[in-house]
Amino acid sequence: MELGGPATVPDLLAQIGAPSNGVAIAVNGEIISRSRWSETRVGDGDIVEVITAMQGG
């Protein structure tokens, strides 16, 4: 996905229509704490994973 320049984690979530609650974010294999989302820049070549919690039994 092309971002059109550097974006923060919240910017990326908004662009892909992902919720900001109930998810964890990893950038290049590193979990990013929610308190750092606004300062974490995502750019071309970065690998971003949006991880959602699932319930089950």
Number of C-alpha atoms within 10 A of each C-alpha: 7 7 12 8 9 13 18 15 23 17 16 16 15 11 12 9 9 12 12 14 8 9 13 15 20 15 16 13 11 11 14 15 11 16 8 11 14 12 12 17 17 19 15 12 9 11 12 17 15 14 12 11 7 7 4 3 3
